[in-house]
């Protein structure tokens, strides 16, 4: 593997800095407590501002945290000087997003030079029990030599 394809050794700091730039994550009160090579975790408390008409967390918010968790998992695997961008995802909503908080766990399924395939699972946590509420599969494009806006 050439040096340019090696993952950035400072991937965790890079991912956390990128997360901090996402005003959308601040808007929904999301946090990023886990950043590991090939995986990340995003947590969102259940609060009234992200509910839909039945009192569940809105599916758009579920998709948002799944997309970001899996995208950041991909970002942990790219070389320094590269960034990532979602080109597609497919999500199945399996159960209402109803609990005290949601946890989105993203992971890399297949890393590649140009495309990275990822998955995310989103869990609603109710009374300490995790209930799987969504599954997502995603394709990420690696943008070599393109940094994020600062």
N, C-alpha and C positions, 0 to 999 in steps of 0.2 A: 504494500500500500504506500503510495507516495505521501510525502509530508503534507501536501495540500489537501489530502483526503482524510487526514487524521482529525478526530474530533477536537474541538477547542478544549484545552485542559482547564480553562476557566468557564466551562459551560454553565455551571450553576449560577455564577455571578451574572453572566450574560442573560440567562433566562429570567432571573429575578429583576434585573434592570429593565428588560423588555416588558415584563408583567406590570411593573410600576408605571410604564408609559401608557398602558391601556386604560384610558379613562372609563371605558365601558365596564371594566372589572371593578373599578372604584364605585361606579354608579350602582352596581348590584351588591356591593359590600363583600366581594369575593376575596379570598386569601389563597396563597400558594405555599402551603406548609411543607410540601415534599417535592424535591427536585433531585432525581437520581439519573444516572446514565441510562437513557432509553425509557424513562418513565417520569411522570409528574402527577401531582394531585392538587385539585382545586376544591376549596370548601366555600359554600355559600350558606349563610343562615337563612332560615325561612322567615320572611318578614312581609308585611302587607304590601309594600311597594312592588313586589315581584310576583304577586298572585294573579291568577286569572279569575274568571267569574265564579268558579266553584270553590275557591279558596286554596287550590293547589298552586305550586310554583308553575308559572307559565312555561309551556313547551319551548318557547323561544329562548328562555333563560337556560333551560336544560340543554338545548342545542349549543348555546353560547359557551357554557362551561365545558361541555364535551369537546367542542371544536378547539378551545384554547388548551385544555389539558393534553389532548393528543398532539396538537401542534407544538406545544412546548416540549413534549417528549421527543418529537422529531428534532427540535432545535438543539437538544442535548447531544445530538449525534453528528452535527455538521461542523465543518472546518471553520477556523477563525476567518472572519471576513465574509462569511456566507450568512444569509438569513433564510427564512422559510415563509411560505404562503400557501394557504389552503386552496386547492383547485376543485375539490369536490368532497362531499360526505353524504352518507346515507345513514339515517337514524331510525331505529324502531323504538317507539314509546311503549313500554311493557306494562307499566303500572302508574297510577297517579304519583306525582312528585309531592308527596305529603309526609312531612316529618319536621323535626326541629331544624335540620340542616340537610343540604345535599353535598355529596362527595363525588367528584368526577375523577376517575383514575384513567389516565392516558398512558398508552404504551406503544412502542414501535414494534411492528410485526415484521417488516422487511425494510432495512435501510438501503438506500441506493444513492448513486452520485447525483441523479437528476430528480428522481421521485422517491418518496418514502411513504410506505403504507403503514397506517397506524390504526389503533382501535381505542375506544373509550367505553367505559362502563360508568353509569351514573346511578348512585344509590341514594335513596331517601333514608335518613336515620331517624327512627322513631323509638323512643324509650330504649336507646342503646343498641337497637337491632337495625342492621342494614338490609334494606329491601331494594333489589335491583329494579330500577324504573326505566332505564334506557340503555340501549346498545348502539354504538356508532362505529362505522368503518369510514376511513378517510384517506385521501391521497393528498400528499404535501409536495409542493414543488420547491426544490432547493434553488435559491437565487445566489449563485456564486458571484462574489465581488460586489454585492448589493447590500449595504447596511440599512438598518432601520432609521427612521427619522428620529432626531433627538430633540 
